[in-house]
Amino acid sequence: MRTRLPEAIDGQRGNREHDLTRVRHSEAVSAQRHCSGWADHGARCRGPLAELWTYAQDLDRWRVQQMGQALRDCVGDDDLLIERLKDNERLLDMLVEAGEAARGTSWEAKRIAMGRVLAHAISDDADIDYDAALLSALAALEAVHLRYIAQIADANDKPMPPQAGHLVLEPYRSHLIAQGVLELGTTYDGDDAIVGISEFGLRLMAWIRDAEQNPPQPPEVEDPEGAP
């Protein structure tokens, strides 16, 4: 049985329509903005392609819902969740960022981790700047980036890490450096090199690992119709 997300998360009409218009709009903007454009294209399609457009729109919405469900589960108090989102525009911006990123990724652990990081910021905003940076990094990275992070972390656990630095191919190297997850230094020859994972990168990896090892059980959002 499907558990509906709070009105503030799933964008549905409810008793709090007037007070929560901005909150509902912010979460829904990702799927609505994207799907409206797709709907225009889908309307001109016929047959299997039209069905594919519909499925893709449903998948977008489901991904955002899954992030929202992880958020809701971690906060544990719907009233607190809604009030915090209403009262703090920074948190509202983070919600929109997480929704946009969730819609565009097939990486389930990333969607769950973003919901949990946002829940942490909502429950205690003492470290909201750090949580916002974590969320932005999660939004920018994909599974391929985590594989590089994990490889470097594993190599640095060995007695003799590579003396020439760790090899990370472009464009992944630039992406990882931009998000602050790598530790940079120089080789024995004086060349710039990736020498390890930053503390920030290790924390980001911990959020992802937790999402992979402790996914929501059972899932409380429905798979999009026709999903494999």
N, C-alpha and C positions, 0 to 999 in steps of 0.2 A: 504494500500500500504506500502510495506516495505521500510524503510529508511536504506541505507547501512551505516555501520560504516565507519569511515575514514580508509584509507588503513593501517595506523599504528595500528588500533585496530582489524580489521577483518582479517588481514593477506592476503588480496587479492592483485593481481598484479595491478599496476597502473603507472601513469606517474612518480612517485617518487621512482620507484623500487630501483635504485642504492643507493640513500641517505638513504632510510628508511628500508633497508634490515634487519639491526639489530633490529629495533623497531618492525617490523612485526614479525620477528622470535621470539622475546621475548614474545609477547602476544600469539602467536600461539603455543608456546612450550608445554603448558599444554595439550590442546586438541590433538595436533598432536602426542605427545609422548605417551599419554595414548591410543589413538584410534589406533595407529599403532599396538600396542600389541594386542588389541582387534580384529583388522582386521585379524590378523593371526589366532586367535581362530575362528572367525566368518567364515573364508574361509573353515574351516573344518566342519562347521555345515550345516545342511540342514533343510528345512521346517521352521516351526514357530520359532525355536531357532535362525536360521540365521536372520530372520526378527527382532528378539529381539535385536541381536547384532547391527544391523543397527540403530534401534530406539535409543538404548543406546548411540551410537556415536553421533547421531543427537542431543540428549538431552544434552550431554556434551557440544557440540558447542553452543547450544542455551543458556545454562546457562552462559557461558563465554561472549556471545554477550550481554546478558541482563546486566551484570555487566559493560561491556564496554559502553553500551548505557546510563546507569546512569552516568557514568564518563563523557561522551561526553556532555550530557544535562547540567550537572552542570558547566562544564568549559565554555561552550557556544561559544567557538572559536576554530574551528578545527586547524587552523594554530598555535595558541598558544599551543594547546594540543600537537601537533606533535613536535614543536620546543622544548618544555620543556622536553619531553620524550627523544628526541635526545641529548639534552645538559646535562642532569643530570642522571647519571647511578643509583643514589639512587632511583629516581622516577621510572626508568625502572625496577629495582629490585622489587619495590612495585607493579608495574603492573603485573609482572610475579607471585608474591605471591598471588595477588588478583585473577588472572586468575586460578591458581591452586586450590585455595579454592572455587571459584565460581563453577568450574567444579564438585567438590566433595560434594556439599551441595544441598539438596532439599529445603532449607529455603530461600524463595524469599527475605525476608526483609534483610537477611544477605548479599545477592548478591548486592542488591541496596545500602545498607549502605557502603559496601566496595568501590563501585564505587564513592560514594559521598565523603568518607574520602580521597580517592586518589585525587579526583578533588580539594578538599580543599588544599591538599599539593601542587598540581600543580599550583593553582592560587596564592598561597602565601606560600613560603617555609620557612617563619620565624619560624614556629613550625613544621618543617618537622620531627624532631626526635619524637615529641609527636604524630604526625599523623601516623608515621611508627609504633609506639607502639600500637596505636589504631587499625591499620590495622592488625597487627600480632595477637592481642587479638581476633578480629572479626574472623580471619581465623581459630583460634584454638577452638572457642566455637560454640555451636549449640543451638537450641531452648530450650533444656532441661536446659542448663546452665542459660539462661535468665529467665526461670521460677523461679529458685532458687534466682537469683538476685532480681527479682520483689517481691518475697515473703518476703525476708529479708528487702527490702526497705519499704514495706507496714507495716511490723511488727514494724520497728523502728519509724514509724510515730505515733504509739500508745503511750499513756502515760507510759506504763510499758512494755518495750521489755523483751523477755525471759531472766531471770536472769542466766540461765545456758548456754547462748549462743544459736546460731541458729544451728539447725541440718541440715547438708548437707551430704548426703550419698556419699560414694566413688563409682566410681572414680571421681565423679563430684567435690567433695571438693578439691582434689589435683589439678584438672584442673583449678578451679577458683582461688585458691591461687597462682598457678604458673603464672597466667595472671595478677595478681595484682589488681583484682577487689573487693577483700574482705578486710574488716578492721578487724584485729586480735587483741585480747586482752586477758584478763583473767576474769574468773568468780569470784564471791565473795569467792569461796573456793580456788582460786589460780590456777585453771585449765586453760589450753589454750582453747580459744574459738573464734568462729566467732561472732563478736559483731556488725557488720554493713557492709555497702558498702562503699568502698573507693571513693574519688572524681573521680578518674580515672574510676571506675566502673559505677558511675552515668553518666559520660559523654558518656561512651560506650552505656549504656542503652538509652540515649537520641538519639543517632544516629539510633539505631534500632527502637525506637518508631517513630521517624520521617519517617523512611522508611516504617513502617507499616501504618501510618496514612496519609502519603502523597506519595503514589507510583506514578511512572511516568504515566501521563495520556495524551493521550492514549499510550499504549505500542507501540514502534516503531521497535520491532524485531518480527519475525514470530515464532510462536510455531513450534517445530519440527513436521514433518509430522507424523500423527497418534497419536499425543498427545491427551489425553482426554480433 
